[in-house]
Amino acid sequence: MSFSFLSDEWFAEVEKLKAAAGDLQPPAALQDLVINIVVTGSDWGDRNLSLVAGNLERGHQDNAPTTLTLPLVLAKRLFIDNDQSAGMEGFMSGQIRVEGDMSKLMSMQMVQPSEPQRNLQKAILGITAG
Protein backbone atom coordinates (compact mmCIF):
# COMPACT_ATOMS: atom_id res chain seq x y z
CA MET A 1 0.00 0.00 0.00
CA SER A 2 1.28 3.48 -0.78
CA PHE A 3 0.59 6.80 0.89
CA SER A 4 0.72 10.43 -0.22
CA PHE A 5 4.02 12.05 0.71
CA LEU A 6 3.69 14.00 3.99
CA SER A 7 0.13 12.84 4.71
CA ASP A 8 -0.61 11.80 8.30
CA GLU A 9 -0.87 8.19 7.09
CA TRP A 10 2.53 8.46 5.41
CA PHE A 11 4.11 9.79 8.62
CA ALA A 12 2.55 6.92 10.61
CA GLU A 13 3.96 4.33 8.20
CA VAL A 14 7.38 5.97 8.19
CA GLU A 15 7.42 5.82 12.00
CA LYS A 16 6.69 2.07 11.85
CA LEU A 17 9.48 1.56 9.31
CA LYS A 18 11.94 3.52 11.45
CA ALA A 19 11.02 1.54 14.56
CA ALA A 20 11.50 -1.73 12.67
CA ALA A 21 14.85 -0.57 11.25
CA GLY A 22 16.45 -0.24 14.69
CA ASP A 23 19.84 1.47 14.95
CA LEU A 24 20.38 3.42 11.74
CA GLN A 25 24.08 3.99 12.49
CA PRO A 26 24.28 7.51 11.01
CA PRO A 27 27.77 8.58 9.89
CA ALA A 28 29.64 10.75 12.38
CA ALA A 29 29.21 13.86 10.18
CA LEU A 30 25.42 13.47 10.37
CA GLN A 31 25.02 12.54 14.03
CA ASP A 32 24.68 16.12 15.30
CA LEU A 33 23.09 17.57 12.17
CA VAL A 34 19.66 19.15 12.68
CA ILE A 35 17.91 21.15 9.94
CA ASN A 36 14.33 22.36 9.99
CA ILE A 37 12.34 22.11 6.75
CA VAL A 38 9.14 23.83 5.66
CA VAL A 39 7.47 22.09 2.71
CA THR A 40 4.97 24.29 0.90
CA GLY A 41 2.16 23.35 -1.45
CA SER A 42 0.90 20.13 0.09
CA ASP A 43 -2.78 19.21 0.32
CA TRP A 44 -2.44 19.76 4.09
CA GLY A 45 -0.87 23.21 3.89
CA ASP A 46 2.72 23.87 4.87
CA ARG A 47 4.33 20.87 6.57
CA ASN A 48 7.06 21.29 9.15
CA LEU A 49 9.75 18.61 9.14
CA SER A 50 13.25 18.28 10.42
CA LEU A 51 16.27 16.38 9.23
CA VAL A 52 17.83 14.83 12.32
CA ALA A 53 21.01 12.77 11.92
CA GLY A 54 20.09 12.31 8.27
CA ASN A 55 16.51 11.15 8.85
CA LEU A 56 13.23 12.98 8.30
CA GLU A 57 11.17 13.66 11.40
CA ARG A 58 7.75 15.26 11.79
CA GLY A 59 7.85 18.80 13.21
CA HIS A 60 10.62 21.31 13.83
CA GLN A 61 13.46 21.02 16.32
CA ASP A 62 14.20 23.93 18.69
CA ASN A 63 17.97 23.47 18.30
CA ALA A 64 18.10 23.63 14.48
CA PRO A 65 20.48 26.37 13.27
CA THR A 66 19.15 26.21 9.70
CA THR A 67 15.71 26.19 8.07
CA LEU A 68 14.99 25.24 4.46
CA THR A 69 11.77 26.21 2.72
CA LEU A 70 10.92 24.37 -0.50
CA PRO A 71 7.91 23.19 -2.52
CA LEU A 72 6.41 19.71 -2.16
CA VAL A 73 7.54 18.40 -5.57
CA LEU A 74 11.14 19.37 -4.89
CA ALA A 75 11.05 17.95 -1.34
CA LYS A 76 9.86 14.60 -2.71
CA ARG A 77 12.64 14.55 -5.30
CA LEU A 78 15.26 15.32 -2.66
CA PHE A 79 14.14 13.28 0.32
CA ILE A 80 12.25 10.36 -1.23
CA ASP A 81 13.66 9.91 -4.74
CA ASN A 82 17.16 10.85 -3.48
CA ASP A 83 17.66 13.02 -6.57
CA GLN A 84 20.78 15.03 -5.69
CA SER A 85 20.49 17.19 -8.82
CA ALA A 86 17.17 18.47 -7.48
CA GLY A 87 18.98 20.32 -4.69
CA MET A 88 21.21 22.26 -7.04
CA GLU A 89 18.28 22.98 -9.39
CA GLY A 90 16.21 24.20 -6.44
CA PHE A 91 18.92 26.58 -5.25
CA MET A 92 19.68 27.90 -8.72
CA SER A 93 16.01 28.52 -9.52
CA GLY A 94 15.25 30.11 -6.13
CA GLN A 95 12.81 27.37 -5.10
CA ILE A 96 14.87 26.59 -2.00
CA ARG A 97 15.17 29.35 0.58
CA VAL A 98 17.70 29.02 3.40
CA GLU A 99 17.56 30.81 6.73
CA GLY A 100 20.39 30.46 9.21
CA ASP A 101 23.67 28.57 8.97
CA MET A 102 24.17 27.51 5.36
CA SER A 103 27.39 25.66 6.24
CA LYS A 104 25.21 22.92 7.76
CA LEU A 105 23.83 22.19 4.30
CA MET A 106 27.30 22.07 2.80
CA SER A 107 28.40 19.51 5.39
CA MET A 108 25.67 17.13 4.15
CA GLN A 109 26.84 17.13 0.54
CA MET A 110 29.82 14.84 0.92
CA VAL A 111 28.39 12.41 3.47
CA GLN A 112 26.97 9.07 2.41
CA PRO A 113 24.19 7.51 4.51
CA SER A 114 24.86 4.28 6.37
CA GLU A 115 23.63 0.97 4.98
CA PRO A 116 20.71 0.86 7.47
CA GLN A 117 19.77 4.42 6.42
CA ARG A 118 19.85 3.41 2.74
CA ASN A 119 17.65 0.40 3.48
CA LEU A 120 15.17 2.60 5.36
CA GLN A 121 15.18 5.06 2.44
CA LYS A 122 14.28 2.22 0.05
CA ALA A 123 11.46 1.09 2.35
CA ILE A 124 10.09 4.65 2.58
CA LEU A 125 10.25 4.98 -1.20
CA GLY A 126 8.26 1.75 -1.40
CA ILE A 127 5.35 3.14 0.65
CA THR A 128 5.31 6.60 -0.96
CA ALA A 129 2.74 7.16 -3.70
CA GLY A 130 4.07 8.24 -7.11
Backbone bond lengths (Angstrom), bond angles and torsions (degrees), N, CA, C in turn:
res aa  C-N    CA-C-N  psi(-1)  N-CA   C-N-CA  omega(-1)  CA-C   N-CA-C  phi
1 M - - - 1.452 - - 1.523 108.56 -
2 S 1.322 116.65 140.79 1.458 119.76 179.08 1.529 110.32 -117.72
3 F 1.316 114.30 156.37 1.459 121.97 -174.05 1.518 109.92 -130.57
4 S 1.318 116.47 148.82 1.466 121.73 178.14 1.524 109.67 -65.28
5 F 1.326 115.21 131.16 1.459 122.40 179.28 1.522 110.44 -52.40
6 L 1.312 116.29 126.25 1.465 127.30 177.38 1.530 114.29 76.09
7 S 1.324 118.19 5.53 1.468 119.10 173.99 1.535 108.65 -71.13
8 D 1.318 117.13 162.05 1.463 120.33 177.91 1.531 110.70 -59.64
9 E 1.334 116.45 -37.23 1.465 120.49 179.22 1.533 110.72 -66.28
10 W 1.331 115.92 -38.91 1.462 120.35 178.06 1.526 109.95 -62.66
11 F 1.338 116.83 -47.15 1.466 120.21 178.52 1.528 111.04 -58.34
12 A 1.329 117.42 -42.49 1.469 120.82 -179.89 1.529 110.66 -61.79
13 E 1.315 117.47 -42.96 1.467 120.81 179.22 1.526 111.47 -67.41
14 V 1.319 116.74 -39.69 1.465 120.24 178.25 1.525 109.66 -62.10
15 E 1.326 117.55 -41.11 1.463 120.40 178.11 1.528 111.11 -60.58
16 K 1.321 117.48 -40.73 1.475 121.06 177.11 1.521 110.76 -63.13
17 L 1.338 116.37 -43.70 1.466 120.05 179.68 1.528 111.20 -63.46
18 K 1.332 116.50 -40.59 1.469 119.74 179.48 1.526 110.84 -65.56
19 A 1.320 116.38 -41.56 1.466 119.78 179.31 1.532 110.38 -62.86
20 A 1.322 116.85 -41.18 1.462 121.14 179.92 1.522 112.02 -69.67
21 A 1.330 117.43 -27.83 1.466 121.39 -177.35 1.523 112.52 -71.90
22 G 1.326 117.90 -25.72 1.454 120.71 -179.43 1.520 112.08 72.69
23 D 1.330 116.35 -143.02 1.461 122.29 -177.63 1.519 109.75 -69.51
24 L 1.315 116.99 117.06 1.458 121.94 -177.56 1.528 113.35 -85.58
25 Q 1.311 117.49 -6.11 1.459 123.22 175.19 1.536 112.94 47.09
26 P 1.333 117.94 56.86 1.468 118.72 -179.07 1.525 111.09 -62.39
27 P 1.323 117.55 143.92 1.469 120.39 176.07 1.529 110.48 -57.76
28 A 1.317 115.94 153.21 1.465 121.25 -177.24 1.526 112.14 -53.40
29 A 1.326 117.62 -39.55 1.473 121.28 -178.01 1.520 112.31 -66.14
30 L 1.329 118.17 -19.73 1.464 121.32 -179.99 1.525 113.31 -99.34
31 Q 1.313 117.86 -15.73 1.458 120.56 -170.76 1.524 114.00 -57.45
32 D 1.307 118.07 -37.35 1.467 121.17 -178.82 1.522 113.31 -103.19
33 L 1.322 117.12 7.17 1.452 121.24 -176.87 1.528 111.50 -79.69
34 V 1.325 116.12 125.60 1.463 122.36 177.72 1.531 107.40 -135.62
35 I 1.330 116.16 121.82 1.458 122.04 178.63 1.520 108.37 -133.32
36 N 1.317 116.66 129.06 1.458 120.60 174.81 1.528 109.18 -84.00
37 I 1.325 115.55 147.99 1.466 121.88 -177.72 1.517 108.66 -134.43
38 V 1.316 116.64 133.69 1.459 122.61 171.51 1.521 106.37 -113.59
39 V 1.333 116.24 118.79 1.461 121.26 178.50 1.517 107.08 -103.55
40 T 1.334 115.47 122.18 1.461 121.10 -178.09 1.526 110.23 -100.46
41 G 1.319 115.16 157.60 1.459 120.44 171.95 1.512 116.23 84.22
42 S 1.316 118.53 16.84 1.462 118.97 177.46 1.533 109.22 -85.84
43 D 1.313 116.19 166.05 1.464 121.22 176.50 1.524 112.28 -64.95
44 W 1.325 117.11 -13.75 1.467 122.45 -177.14 1.523 111.06 -109.95
45 G 1.323 116.79 17.46 1.459 120.84 -177.39 1.520 110.19 82.48
46 D 1.313 116.49 -165.59 1.464 120.22 177.77 1.519 109.03 -65.67
47 R 1.324 116.21 138.11 1.467 121.93 178.92 1.515 108.69 -115.23
48 N 1.319 116.28 129.02 1.452 122.31 178.07 1.523 109.24 -95.29
49 L 1.326 114.69 125.09 1.460 122.59 178.30 1.511 108.19 -129.03
50 S 1.298 115.50 172.83 1.454 120.46 169.67 1.522 107.98 -143.31
51 L 1.293 114.59 151.20 1.453 122.14 174.16 1.515 104.95 -105.23
52 V 1.322 116.09 112.10 1.461 121.75 -176.08 1.530 107.80 -121.00
53 A 1.316 116.10 117.12 1.470 121.80 -178.22 1.532 111.57 52.72
54 G 1.337 115.50 34.03 1.454 120.36 176.52 1.516 115.19 88.06
55 N 1.322 118.20 5.14 1.462 121.75 -177.77 1.524 111.05 -123.58
56 L 1.324 115.92 139.02 1.464 121.08 178.74 1.521 111.08 -71.40
57 E 1.310 115.52 135.31 1.458 123.05 176.79 1.525 107.96 -128.02
58 R 1.311 116.95 152.62 1.457 121.30 175.42 1.525 108.90 -77.79
59 G 1.340 116.77 135.72 1.463 121.73 176.82 1.519 112.85 88.42
60 H 1.321 114.60 168.14 1.465 121.81 178.75 1.518 110.41 -93.06
61 Q 1.326 114.77 157.93 1.461 123.02 177.02 1.524 108.53 -108.33
62 D 1.329 117.13 134.46 1.466 121.21 -178.84 1.524 113.17 -62.40
63 N 1.338 117.13 -28.51 1.466 121.09 -174.18 1.524 113.74 -94.00
64 A 1.329 118.65 11.07 1.466 120.86 -178.60 1.522 110.82 -76.58
65 P 1.341 117.52 123.90 1.468 120.37 179.55 1.529 113.64 -83.14
66 T 1.342 116.57 -7.35 1.461 121.16 -173.61 1.525 109.43 -137.78
67 T 1.331 116.33 141.24 1.462 121.59 174.26 1.516 109.19 -128.85
68 L 1.331 115.36 128.98 1.466 122.85 174.20 1.512 108.39 -102.53
69 T 1.316 116.98 141.04 1.461 122.08 171.20 1.514 106.61 -123.68
70 L 1.339 116.47 127.25 1.455 121.06 -177.86 1.520 110.60 -154.00
71 P 1.343 117.37 158.05 1.462 120.66 -179.39 1.536 112.06 -75.64
72 L 1.308 115.22 158.69 1.465 123.17 -176.70 1.528 112.65 -53.94
73 V 1.314 117.95 -48.76 1.470 120.87 -176.61 1.522 110.57 -59.25
74 L 1.305 117.08 -42.45 1.462 121.26 179.84 1.533 110.86 -69.26
75 A 1.316 117.65 -40.08 1.468 121.36 178.41 1.530 110.32 -60.40
76 K 1.315 116.27 -41.99 1.474 119.67 179.21 1.519 110.52 -64.36
77 R 1.320 116.97 -42.78 1.473 119.73 178.36 1.528 111.34 -61.46
78 L 1.321 116.87 -40.74 1.461 120.56 -177.74 1.524 112.77 -74.09
79 F 1.322 116.31 -51.65 1.457 120.52 -168.11 1.528 114.91 -93.63
80 I 1.313 117.79 -20.86 1.465 120.21 179.96 1.525 110.39 -107.42
81 D 1.333 116.72 -51.21 1.465 120.60 -178.60 1.529 112.03 -79.46
82 N 1.341 116.92 -10.63 1.464 123.34 -179.53 1.535 111.51 55.47
83 D 1.313 115.74 40.91 1.465 123.16 -179.50 1.528 108.63 -88.59
84 Q 1.330 116.53 95.92 1.459 121.31 -176.31 1.527 112.80 -64.54
85 S 1.328 117.94 -28.69 1.463 119.82 178.89 1.525 111.03 -67.12
86 A 1.321 117.08 -23.88 1.467 121.12 179.65 1.526 111.46 -62.34
87 G 1.324 116.67 -35.37 1.462 120.05 179.21 1.510 112.17 -63.23
88 M 1.319 116.37 -48.18 1.462 120.16 179.59 1.528 110.53 -64.51
89 E 1.328 116.86 -43.23 1.468 120.68 177.89 1.525 110.75 -59.79
90 G 1.327 116.43 -42.13 1.459 121.05 -179.88 1.517 112.89 -63.39
91 F 1.340 116.38 -41.95 1.464 119.82 177.24 1.515 111.42 -66.21
92 M 1.324 115.72 -46.49 1.469 120.21 -175.83 1.527 111.79 -65.77
93 S 1.318 117.56 -32.48 1.465 120.80 -178.47 1.533 112.60 -90.49
94 G 1.333 117.46 -4.11 1.457 120.91 179.92 1.517 114.12 80.97
95 Q 1.331 117.56 10.90 1.469 120.26 179.03 1.526 112.13 -76.96
96 I 1.323 117.14 -22.89 1.460 121.60 177.62 1.514 108.34 -105.03
97 R 1.321 115.40 122.56 1.464 121.34 175.41 1.531 107.94 -108.29
98 V 1.315 116.16 138.29 1.464 121.78 -178.45 1.510 108.88 -119.96
99 E 1.324 115.62 130.10 1.463 122.07 172.79 1.521 106.88 -119.64
100 G 1.324 116.30 133.50 1.456 119.58 177.35 1.515 112.89 100.51
101 D 1.316 115.26 -148.32 1.462 123.86 -171.59 1.527 111.69 -80.46
102 M 1.328 115.66 99.69 1.466 120.62 -178.41 1.528 112.15 -69.56
103 S 1.314 118.20 -21.34 1.471 120.45 -179.97 1.527 111.12 -62.54
104 K 1.328 117.37 -25.37 1.470 120.48 177.61 1.528 110.58 -64.12
105 L 1.323 116.82 -36.39 1.464 120.42 177.48 1.520 110.90 -68.26
106 M 1.317 116.09 -40.10 1.456 120.54 -179.24 1.529 110.79 -63.90
107 S 1.322 116.90 -34.98 1.466 119.94 -179.23 1.528 111.74 -66.01
108 M 1.322 117.87 -24.28 1.469 121.88 179.80 1.519 112.60 -76.24
109 Q 1.316 117.65 -25.68 1.459 121.29 -171.08 1.518 114.33 -59.84
110 M 1.290 117.91 -37.94 1.460 120.93 -173.04 1.522 113.52 -96.25
111 V 1.309 117.88 -3.38 1.461 121.16 -175.02 1.527 110.49 -93.70
112 Q 1.310 115.47 132.38 1.458 121.56 176.04 1.522 109.16 -96.19
113 P 1.325 118.24 138.84 1.469 119.78 177.63 1.531 111.01 -66.70
114 S 1.313 115.26 158.68 1.465 120.69 177.10 1.531 109.40 -70.80
115 E 1.305 116.31 166.50 1.469 120.52 177.42 1.536 111.29 -59.52
116 P 1.351 119.21 -45.64 1.474 118.31 176.94 1.534 112.40 -60.94
117 Q 1.338 118.02 -35.74 1.461 120.43 176.94 1.526 110.87 -66.19
118 R 1.328 117.70 -40.78 1.468 120.76 177.64 1.524 111.23 -63.63
119 N 1.320 116.46 -39.85 1.467 120.38 178.32 1.526 111.01 -65.07
120 L 1.339 116.69 -41.12 1.460 120.45 177.07 1.522 109.89 -63.67
121 Q 1.327 116.95 -42.13 1.469 121.44 178.54 1.531 110.43 -57.54
122 K 1.321 117.55 -43.62 1.462 121.81 179.03 1.529 110.62 -63.50
123 A 1.332 116.55 -40.62 1.463 120.34 179.71 1.538 110.69 -66.19
124 I 1.332 116.52 -39.97 1.470 120.44 178.34 1.521 109.93 -66.15
125 L 1.311 117.42 -41.70 1.467 120.68 176.06 1.531 110.31 -58.05
126 G 1.322 116.13 -38.37 1.456 121.01 -179.06 1.516 115.15 -65.79
127 I 1.335 117.45 -25.25 1.477 120.17 -179.55 1.530 112.59 -101.53
128 T 1.346 116.38 -0.85 1.465 120.26 -176.45 1.526 110.39 -95.24
129 A 1.311 115.48 124.13 1.473 121.05 -179.14 1.519 109.95 -64.19
130 G 1.357 114.25 144.25 1.464 123.46 -178.87 1.473 113.13 -48.26
